[in-house]
Amino acid sequence: MSDNQAVLAANQAFYRAFEQKNLEALSAIWLKGDNSVCIHPGRPPLKGWERISTSWDEIFKNTDSIQLTTETIAAGVSGNIAYVVLLEKLSQVIQGRSVDVQSIATNVFARTPEAWRLVHRHGSPILPMMPPNQQPPGMSRRN
């Protein structure tokens, strides 16, 4: 298996654990330690595996179900670091209420002797686009 395939497989395992709300499987993918960082969409950065795992545990406990699809935008490997940039489409049921969201995520992996491990995740919410005549100056989309 090539490095690129191995990274994409690790990334897929991350999303499978996410969708299944499986903290143990998620834990197997993350690099443990103080330098790992997770930024959930719209939230402040969490540094260190202890804080990251606590946040996932809370998300899983407060979410009845998760359905997730992803679309890979870019992926690459350079030495011992790799990245995957994706579009995430997430449907959740939280306290009986259905919530659909989209985000852009960048997942950064580090090569370890055992496997590629997730060391940094940054999710950003995708907000609905405003009509061009309602956008602040300098924010309109140009083609």
C-alpha positions in Angstrom: 0.0 0.0 0.0 1.4 3.4 -0.9 1.7 6.2 1.7 -1.2 8.1 0.0 -3.4 5.0 0.2 -2.4 4.4 3.8 -3.3 8.0 4.7 -6.6 7.8 3.0 -7.4 4.5 4.8 -6.5 6.1 8.1 -8.8 9.1 7.2 -11.6 6.7 6.3 -11.1 4.9 9.6 -11.4 8.2 11.4 -14.8 9.0 9.7 -16.1 5.4 10.3 -15.3 5.8 14.1 -16.9 9.2 14.0 -20.1 8.0 12.4 -20.3 4.9 14.7 -19.6 7.1 17.8 -16.8 4.8 18.7 -14.3 6.5 21.0 -12.1 3.5 21.3 -11.7 3.3 17.5 -11.2 7.0 17.3 -8.5 6.8 20.0 -6.6 4.3 17.9 -6.3 6.8 15.0 -5.2 9.9 17.0 -1.6 10.6 18.0 -1.6 10.8 21.8 0.2 13.6 23.4 0.2 17.3 24.2 0.8 18.5 20.6 -2.3 17.0 19.0 -4.9 19.7 18.1 -8.6 19.5 17.3 -10.8 22.4 16.2 -14.4 21.4 15.9 -16.4 23.6 13.6 -17.2 27.0 15.3 -15.3 26.0 18.5 -12.0 27.0 20.1 -8.9 24.8 19.6 -8.4 21.8 21.9 -4.7 20.9 22.5 -3.7 17.6 23.9 -5.2 14.1 23.5 -6.9 14.3 27.0 -9.0 17.4 26.0 -9.6 16.1 22.5 -10.9 12.7 23.7 -13.1 14.4 26.3 -14.7 16.6 23.6 -15.4 13.5 21.3 -16.9 11.7 24.3 -19.2 14.6 25.0 -20.2 14.8 21.3 -21.0 11.1 21.2 -22.9 11.1 24.5 -25.1 14.0 23.4 -25.8 12.8 19.9 -28.4 10.1 19.2 -27.2 9.2 15.7 -24.8 10.4 13.1 -24.8 10.0 9.3 -21.8 11.3 7.5 -20.6 11.6 4.0 -17.4 13.1 2.8 -15.9 14.3 -0.4 -12.1 14.5 -0.6 -10.9 17.8 -2.2 -7.2 17.2 -1.9 -4.7 14.8 -0.2 -1.0 14.6 -0.1 2.1 13.2 1.6 5.4 14.9 2.2 7.9 12.9 4.2 6.4 12.1 7.6 3.4 14.5 7.3 0.2 14.0 5.2 -3.0 15.9 4.8 -6.6 15.4 3.6 -8.9 18.2 2.9 -12.6 17.3 2.7 -16.1 18.5 2.4 -18.2 16.9 5.3 -22.0 16.5 5.2 -23.3 15.6 8.6 -26.8 14.6 9.6 -27.2 14.3 13.4 -30.1 13.6 15.7 -29.5 15.5 19.0 -32.1 15.2 21.7 -34.6 14.1 19.1 -33.9 17.1 16.8 -32.5 16.5 13.3 -29.6 18.8 12.4 -27.9 18.9 9.0 -24.6 20.7 8.6 -21.7 21.0 6.2 -18.1 21.8 6.9 -14.7 21.9 5.3 -12.1 19.9 7.3 -8.4 19.5 7.1 -7.0 16.4 8.7 -3.2 16.3 9.2 -1.5 12.9 9.8 2.0 12.1 11.2 3.8 8.9 10.3 4.7 6.8 13.3 6.5 3.5 13.4 3.0 1.8 13.7 0.8 3.8 11.4 -0.3 7.2 10.2 -1.9 9.0 13.1 -4.2 12.0 13.1 -2.3 14.9 14.8 -4.4 17.9 13.8 -8.0 18.3 12.7 -9.6 21.6 11.8 -13.3 21.8 10.8 -14.9 25.0 9.6 -18.6 25.4 9.2 -19.9 26.3 5.7 -22.3 29.1 6.0 -25.0 29.8 3.4 -23.8 32.3 0.8 -25.5 35.7 0.9 -26.6 37.2 -2.4 -23.7 39.3 -3.9 -25.6 42.6 -3.3 -25.9 41.8 0.4 -22.3 40.8 1.1 -19.8 43.1 2.8 -17.4 44.9 0.5 -14.5 42.7 -0.6 -16.5 39.5 0.2 -18.3 38.9 -3.0 -17.4 35.8 -5.0 -15.4 36.5 -8.2 -15.2 34.0 -11.0 
